[in-house]
Amino acid sequence: MLYADENSADELEAIHAQRLDVDLEMAEMNAAADAWHAVRDRGYCNHGSAAGHRSRPGQLICTAGCSTVFANDEDWYAQLDDPMANPVPLPGHPAHTPAAAAASQ
């Protein structure tokens, strides 16, 4: 929509600026996804989902593959933000099998 004090160049500039914003946002999301997948590719859990622990009220259990029990929401969020601060191996991941350990020596 054009207003009396605008011309088509203003509208075109706005469209280009919006496209640039979207491109930058997509690049940020792709970088975050790459980092997210790199954790799992290395064989560690990124704690992407958790549920309330049935037998321990207030605690959460990881449902993304490792079954780690977190003390509370804050503990889970801290691990979610930086899963490599305290890495938890994914059970059965090829990177953590005896054959992989022997091959790395």
Backbone bond lengths (Angstrom), bond angles and torsions (degrees), N, CA, C in turn:
res aa  C-N    CA-C-N  psi(-1)  N-CA   C-N-CA  omega(-1)  CA-C   N-CA-C  phi
1 M - - - 1.438 - - 1.528 108.00 -
2 L 1.282 117.51 131.47 1.458 122.61 179.14 1.526 110.17 -104.40
3 Y 1.322 115.19 138.04 1.450 120.82 175.46 1.525 108.57 -102.31
4 A 1.305 116.90 168.40 1.467 121.70 -175.56 1.534 112.35 -59.31
5 D 1.332 117.18 -31.52 1.460 119.48 -177.65 1.538 113.04 -95.08
6 E 1.325 117.44 13.29 1.459 121.75 178.98 1.522 110.40 -116.60
7 N 1.316 114.93 161.29 1.459 119.38 170.70 1.519 108.00 -131.04
8 S 1.287 117.57 176.08 1.455 120.46 -175.78 1.522 111.92 -65.86
9 A 1.327 119.08 -26.37 1.463 121.78 177.76 1.533 110.51 -65.20
10 D 1.332 116.97 -38.08 1.463 120.18 177.40 1.524 110.85 -63.70
11 E 1.315 115.80 -43.06 1.451 120.43 179.76 1.527 110.33 -65.19
12 L 1.325 117.12 -42.86 1.457 121.26 179.26 1.533 110.87 -63.34
13 E 1.319 117.16 -40.55 1.463 120.82 177.44 1.520 110.74 -62.47
14 A 1.314 117.25 -40.80 1.463 121.41 178.70 1.528 110.80 -64.07
15 I 1.312 116.80 -41.09 1.470 121.08 178.48 1.524 110.05 -62.51
16 H 1.329 117.01 -45.29 1.462 120.10 178.91 1.526 111.51 -63.36
17 A 1.323 117.44 -39.12 1.461 120.81 179.11 1.529 110.73 -64.85
18 Q 1.331 116.61 -40.51 1.462 120.23 178.06 1.523 110.95 -64.77
19 R 1.330 117.06 -40.88 1.467 120.41 178.48 1.524 110.75 -63.63
20 L 1.324 117.18 -40.17 1.458 120.96 177.91 1.527 110.14 -63.25
21 D 1.326 117.17 -43.06 1.467 120.71 177.73 1.523 110.97 -59.09
22 V 1.328 116.46 -43.23 1.467 120.93 179.77 1.526 109.96 -65.89
23 D 1.322 117.71 -42.69 1.463 120.73 179.01 1.534 110.86 -61.27
24 L 1.325 117.21 -41.73 1.460 120.59 179.01 1.531 111.34 -66.28
25 E 1.311 116.27 -40.99 1.465 120.32 178.39 1.522 110.54 -64.14
26 M 1.327 117.11 -42.18 1.468 120.45 178.37 1.524 111.35 -64.01
27 A 1.326 117.63 -39.04 1.463 120.87 178.34 1.528 110.37 -63.66
28 E 1.326 117.50 -40.50 1.467 121.27 177.41 1.521 111.03 -64.00
29 M 1.335 117.09 -43.23 1.458 120.60 179.64 1.527 111.03 -66.10
30 N 1.334 117.35 -39.31 1.463 120.19 178.04 1.519 111.09 -64.74
31 A 1.326 117.89 -40.25 1.465 121.19 178.11 1.531 110.56 -64.15
32 A 1.317 116.84 -41.51 1.465 120.35 178.06 1.527 110.82 -64.46
33 A 1.316 117.17 -40.93 1.469 120.84 178.14 1.523 110.97 -65.26
34 D 1.320 117.39 -40.06 1.468 120.53 177.71 1.531 110.79 -61.25
35 A 1.327 116.74 -43.04 1.468 120.57 178.55 1.528 110.45 -65.05
36 W 1.315 116.34 -40.14 1.464 122.85 179.63 1.532 110.29 -60.70
37 H 1.331 116.18 -48.05 1.461 120.58 -178.54 1.523 112.19 -71.89
38 A 1.318 118.26 -29.03 1.465 121.46 179.03 1.528 110.70 -62.60
39 V 1.327 117.23 -35.70 1.463 121.00 178.03 1.521 109.81 -62.37
40 R 1.332 116.62 -48.32 1.465 120.55 -178.88 1.523 111.26 -69.42
41 D 1.330 117.86 -36.21 1.466 120.53 178.87 1.530 110.83 -62.91
42 R 1.329 117.14 -31.01 1.461 121.35 177.97 1.522 111.76 -80.03
43 G 1.336 116.72 -5.68 1.456 120.56 175.41 1.509 115.20 95.52
44 Y 1.323 117.05 20.02 1.463 120.62 -179.92 1.520 110.34 -116.97
45 C 1.318 115.08 151.64 1.462 120.67 179.72 1.521 110.02 -79.71
46 N 1.325 115.68 138.23 1.466 119.19 176.96 1.528 111.26 -101.17
47 H 1.319 116.35 6.12 1.475 122.38 174.31 1.531 111.44 53.54
48 G 1.320 116.59 44.41 1.454 122.21 -175.12 1.511 115.31 -69.07
49 S 1.319 117.86 -16.65 1.462 119.61 177.21 1.526 108.95 -150.06
50 A 1.307 114.69 150.96 1.468 120.26 179.20 1.522 108.70 -149.96
51 A 1.313 114.89 158.29 1.463 121.13 178.62 1.519 108.22 -134.88
52 G 1.319 115.30 160.81 1.458 119.45 176.89 1.511 110.29 -60.59
53 H 1.322 116.45 136.56 1.463 121.68 -179.62 1.515 108.10 -77.79
54 R 1.303 116.23 124.21 1.458 121.68 -172.28 1.534 112.81 -62.59
55 S 1.322 117.00 -42.55 1.461 118.42 -175.27 1.520 113.78 -96.48
56 R 1.323 117.21 -1.78 1.468 120.48 -179.56 1.532 109.48 -131.10
57 P 1.323 118.57 88.61 1.468 121.10 -177.99 1.525 112.61 -54.99
58 G 1.323 115.49 138.80 1.455 121.69 179.07 1.512 113.90 88.72
59 Q 1.332 116.70 -16.31 1.451 120.07 179.61 1.523 110.02 -97.67
60 L 1.333 115.09 159.24 1.461 121.71 178.31 1.518 109.27 -120.11
61 I 1.326 116.36 150.75 1.455 121.62 175.76 1.525 108.39 -119.69
62 C 1.319 116.07 135.67 1.460 121.33 -179.36 1.528 109.20 -68.01
63 T 1.305 116.42 130.78 1.461 121.71 177.40 1.527 111.15 -111.48
64 A 1.341 116.21 15.43 1.464 120.70 -179.02 1.522 112.29 -96.20
65 G 1.334 116.73 1.79 1.447 117.96 174.24 1.510 116.90 137.66
66 C 1.336 119.07 -19.24 1.468 118.79 -174.21 1.527 113.98 -108.89
67 S 1.313 118.33 -15.92 1.473 124.24 -179.53 1.525 114.00 60.60
68 T 1.324 117.50 26.76 1.456 121.42 175.38 1.522 108.82 -65.08
69 V 1.335 116.39 138.93 1.463 121.14 177.41 1.529 107.70 -98.68
70 F 1.319 116.03 126.88 1.458 122.99 179.78 1.518 109.08 -103.71
71 A 1.322 115.73 143.32 1.467 121.07 -176.09 1.523 112.72 -63.07
72 N 1.350 116.31 -35.63 1.466 120.21 -177.88 1.531 108.50 -166.64
73 D 1.315 116.08 -175.88 1.466 120.52 -179.85 1.519 111.89 -59.31
74 E 1.329 116.91 -42.97 1.468 120.53 -177.64 1.522 111.19 -61.83
75 D 1.325 117.08 -40.19 1.468 121.58 178.79 1.528 110.29 -63.15
76 W 1.337 116.27 -43.65 1.468 119.88 178.92 1.526 110.98 -64.92
77 Y 1.338 117.08 -44.94 1.468 119.63 179.55 1.521 111.75 -61.06
78 A 1.335 117.49 -38.23 1.468 120.31 178.54 1.525 110.35 -62.86
79 Q 1.325 117.38 -42.91 1.464 120.51 178.30 1.523 111.43 -70.18
80 L 1.316 116.73 -34.12 1.459 121.39 178.10 1.524 110.60 -65.71
81 D 1.332 116.48 -40.37 1.463 121.33 -179.58 1.525 112.00 -67.24
82 D 1.341 118.09 -36.73 1.463 121.62 -179.31 1.529 109.43 -142.79
83 P 1.341 117.06 81.22 1.462 119.75 -176.61 1.525 113.65 -65.60
84 M 1.326 117.86 -18.74 1.458 119.74 -179.47 1.532 112.48 -89.20
85 A 1.331 118.14 -1.39 1.461 120.60 175.13 1.526 109.82 -66.83
86 N 1.315 116.62 -35.10 1.460 123.67 176.89 1.526 106.64 -141.28
87 P 1.346 118.21 74.01 1.457 120.99 -171.09 1.527 113.77 -63.43
88 V 1.325 114.74 136.61 1.459 121.74 178.04 1.526 107.32 -116.69
89 P 1.348 117.81 116.42 1.464 119.93 179.92 1.525 111.67 -62.47
90 L 1.326 115.47 141.78 1.457 120.63 174.04 1.519 108.44 -76.68
91 P 1.323 117.76 126.27 1.462 119.68 179.23 1.534 110.85 -59.84
92 G 1.313 115.37 132.66 1.454 120.66 176.10 1.513 115.96 78.96
93 H 1.331 117.64 2.10 1.469 119.66 179.43 1.523 108.32 -70.11
94 P 1.346 117.66 137.66 1.462 120.53 -178.05 1.529 114.14 -55.60
95 A 1.322 118.55 -27.65 1.465 120.81 -179.42 1.523 111.98 -68.23
96 H 1.324 117.86 -17.65 1.464 121.14 -175.72 1.526 112.74 -117.34
97 T 1.306 117.60 21.22 1.459 120.96 177.87 1.526 109.32 -90.16
98 P 1.321 118.30 159.10 1.464 120.51 178.69 1.550 112.61 -57.66
99 A 1.315 117.41 -34.70 1.470 120.21 179.09 1.528 111.20 -64.42
100 A 1.330 117.00 -38.48 1.463 120.87 179.22 1.524 110.33 -68.59
101 A 1.326 116.94 -37.83 1.462 120.79 178.63 1.522 110.44 -65.78
102 A 1.319 117.18 -41.34 1.465 120.70 178.87 1.508 111.66 -66.65
103 A 1.328 116.99 -37.11 1.460 121.51 -179.03 1.528 111.46 -69.69
104 S 1.330 117.86 -28.08 1.466 120.22 -178.49 1.521 112.56 -80.93
105 Q 1.345 116.78 -10.68 1.476 119.64 -179.36 1.494 112.66 -93.04
